[in-house]
Amino acid sequence: MTSTDTDAEQQSEPPWRRRARRFTALWPTTVAGAVLWVLFWGDLSWANVLSGGALGALVALAFPLPSVGTAGTLRPGPLARLVGRFVGDLVLASFQVAWTAVRPGPPPRGGLVPVPLRSTSDLFIATTAGLSSMVPGTVVVDLDRSDGVLRLHVLDLAGSGGPEGVRESVRALEERLLRAFATRTELVRLGLAVTSPGQEGQP
């Protein structure tokens, strides 16, 4: 079935079915909005969860974006490691930024660090950039989509292990993200998995 046939079929659907499909597609934005709102306020409560979810849904309705097509596979084990390590990084970075603000001596020297990424998927690049920006002390200031390079500003460059330490940290985050969601074909292409006999055609 071609894309033209698919569009024609969708246009022939009853209006209520198109509206239902549109609202069903809002759940990822609703969940993301709830998570970000809770992290922003630092208080896990029903009021924050519901208001964040409602805000995420309203943003998606008011500013609809084209869907980013990408194949993926959810792996619970790597996903748990991704979430656990990310939460740990958030807590550690928060203490480091707080100590940097109150410690005696000269202020830390920040800097810009370019980080080349492995993946060429818009979804994985954007997610890596978003997760990196959520860690205190690190802000993504530029994304070169054509070369797949993130440019981050780091508050304390020496305390983060220098430019190489920052690159290793971001690429390790990207690797955990890919291992949690990328297809096996993508992992093999990026050198993060080895094709075993009988798995050449598996996603």
C-alpha positions as CSV (number, residue, x, y, z in Angstrom):
1,M,0.0,0.0,0.0
2,T,1.4,3.4,-1.1
3,S,1.4,6.5,1.0
4,T,-1.2,8.0,-1.4
5,D,-3.5,5.0,-0.7
6,T,-3.0,5.4,3.0
7,D,-3.9,9.1,2.9
8,A,-7.0,8.4,0.9
9,E,-8.0,5.6,3.3
10,Q,-7.5,8.0,6.3
11,Q,-9.6,10.7,4.7
12,S,-12.4,8.3,4.1
13,E,-12.6,7.4,7.8
14,P,-15.4,8.8,9.9
15,P,-14.5,12.0,11.6
16,W,-15.0,10.5,15.1
17,R,-12.3,7.8,14.3
18,R,-9.8,10.4,13.1
19,R,-10.4,12.5,16.3
20,A,-10.0,9.3,18.4
21,R,-6.7,8.4,16.7
22,R,-5.4,12.0,17.2
23,F,-6.2,11.9,20.9
24,T,-4.7,8.5,21.2
25,A,-1.4,9.8,19.7
26,L,-1.3,12.5,22.5
27,W,-0.3,10.0,25.3
28,P,3.5,10.2,24.8
29,T,3.4,14.0,25.0
30,T,1.0,13.8,28.0
31,V,3.3,11.5,29.9
32,A,6.4,13.5,29.0
33,G,4.7,16.7,30.1
34,A,3.8,15.1,33.5
35,V,7.3,13.9,34.1
36,L,8.9,17.2,33.2
37,W,6.4,19.2,35.3
38,V,7.1,17.0,38.3
39,L,10.9,17.4,37.8
40,F,10.5,21.1,37.4
41,W,8.6,21.6,40.7
42,G,10.5,18.9,42.5
43,D,7.3,17.5,44.1
44,L,5.6,14.3,43.1
45,S,1.9,14.9,43.8
46,W,-1.3,14.2,42.0
47,A,-1.8,17.9,41.3
48,N,1.6,18.2,39.5
49,V,1.1,15.0,37.6
50,L,-2.3,15.9,36.3
51,S,-1.4,19.6,35.6
52,G,1.8,18.5,33.8
53,G,-0.1,15.9,31.7
54,A,-2.8,18.5,30.8
55,L,-0.2,21.0,29.8
56,G,1.7,18.5,27.6
57,A,-1.6,17.6,25.9
58,L,-2.5,21.2,25.3
59,V,0.9,22.0,23.8
60,A,0.6,19.0,21.5
61,L,-2.8,20.2,20.4
62,A,-1.9,23.8,19.9
63,F,1.5,23.1,18.2
64,P,1.1,19.8,16.3
65,L,4.4,18.4,15.0
66,P,4.9,15.9,12.2
67,S,5.5,12.4,13.4
68,V,9.1,11.2,13.6
69,G,9.1,7.8,12.0
70,T,11.6,5.4,13.5
71,A,11.6,1.7,14.3
72,G,12.4,0.7,17.8
73,T,12.4,-2.1,20.3
74,L,11.7,-1.7,24.0
75,R,14.1,-3.7,26.2
76,P,13.1,-3.6,29.9
77,G,16.5,-4.4,31.3
78,P,18.5,-1.7,29.4
79,L,15.6,0.8,30.0
80,A,15.9,0.2,33.8
81,R,19.6,0.9,33.6
82,L,19.0,4.0,31.5
83,V,16.5,5.4,34.1
84,G,18.5,4.4,37.1
85,R,21.8,5.9,35.9
86,F,20.0,9.1,34.7
87,V,18.4,9.6,38.1
88,G,21.8,9.0,39.8
89,D,23.4,11.5,37.4
90,L,20.7,14.1,38.3
91,V,21.2,13.7,42.0
92,L,25.0,13.8,41.7
93,A,25.1,16.8,39.4
94,S,22.7,18.7,41.7
95,F,25.0,18.3,44.6
96,Q,28.0,19.3,42.4
97,V,26.3,22.4,41.2
98,A,25.2,23.3,44.8
99,W,28.8,22.8,46.1
100,T,30.2,24.9,43.2
101,A,27.9,27.8,44.2
102,V,29.0,27.9,47.8
103,R,32.6,26.6,47.8
104,P,35.4,29.2,48.5
105,G,37.9,30.1,45.8
106,P,37.6,31.3,42.3
107,P,34.6,30.5,40.2
108,P,34.8,27.4,38.0
109,R,35.7,27.7,34.3
110,G,33.1,26.6,31.9
111,G,33.4,25.8,28.3
112,L,31.8,24.6,25.1
113,V,32.3,21.0,24.2
114,P,31.3,19.5,20.8
115,V,30.1,15.8,21.1
116,P,29.8,13.7,17.9
117,L,27.0,11.2,18.3
118,R,26.7,7.7,16.9
119,S,23.0,7.7,15.8
120,T,21.6,9.5,12.8
121,S,18.0,9.1,14.0
122,D,16.3,12.4,14.7
123,L,14.4,10.8,17.6
124,F,17.5,9.5,19.3
125,I,19.6,12.6,18.7
126,A,16.8,14.8,20.1
127,T,16.3,12.5,23.1
128,T,20.0,12.5,23.9
129,A,20.1,16.3,23.7
130,G,17.0,16.6,25.9
131,L,18.3,14.2,28.6
132,S,21.7,15.9,28.6
133,S,20.1,19.4,29.1
134,M,18.2,18.1,32.1
135,V,21.4,17.3,34.0
136,P,22.2,20.4,36.1
137,G,25.4,22.2,35.0
138,T,25.0,21.1,31.4
139,V,23.1,22.9,28.6
140,V,22.9,22.0,24.9
141,V,23.4,25.2,23.0
142,D,23.5,23.9,19.5
143,L,22.7,20.8,17.5
144,D,24.3,20.2,14.1
145,R,21.8,17.8,12.5
146,S,23.8,17.2,9.3
147,D,26.9,16.0,11.3
148,G,25.1,14.7,14.3
149,V,27.1,16.9,16.7
150,L,25.9,18.3,20.0
151,R,27.5,21.4,21.4
152,L,27.2,21.7,25.2
153,H,28.1,24.4,27.6
154,V,29.4,22.8,30.9
155,L,29.5,24.9,34.0
156,D,32.6,23.3,35.6
157,L,34.7,21.8,32.8
158,A,37.5,20.6,35.0
159,G,35.1,19.0,37.5
160,S,33.4,17.2,34.6
161,G,36.6,15.5,33.5
162,G,37.5,18.0,30.8
163,P,36.2,17.9,27.2
164,E,37.0,14.2,26.9
165,G,35.1,13.4,30.1
166,V,32.1,15.3,28.9
167,R,32.2,13.5,25.5
168,E,32.5,10.1,27.2
169,S,29.6,10.9,29.5
170,V,27.2,12.0,26.7
171,R,28.1,9.2,24.4
172,A,27.6,6.7,27.3
173,L,24.1,8.2,27.8
174,E,23.4,7.9,24.1
175,E,24.6,4.2,24.2
176,R,22.3,3.4,27.1
177,L,19.4,5.0,25.2
178,L,20.1,3.1,22.0
179,R,20.4,-0.2,23.9
180,A,17.1,0.4,25.5
181,F,15.1,1.4,22.4
182,A,17.1,0.9,19.1
183,T,16.5,-2.1,16.9
184,R,19.1,-4.8,16.8
185,T,19.9,-3.9,13.2
186,E,20.7,-0.4,14.3
187,L,22.8,-1.6,17.2
188,V,24.8,-3.9,14.8
189,R,25.3,-1.0,12.4
190,L,26.6,1.2,15.1
191,G,28.9,-1.5,16.5
192,L,27.0,-1.9,19.7
193,A,26.0,-5.5,19.0
194,V,27.2,-8.5,17.1
195,T,25.1,-10.3,14.6
196,S,24.9,-14.0,15.6
197,P,23.9,-16.8,13.2
198,G,20.1,-16.9,12.6
199,Q,19.6,-13.2,13.6
200,E,20.5,-11.4,10.4
201,G,16.9,-10.7,9.6
202,Q,15.7,-9.9,13.1
203,P,14.9,-6.2,14.1
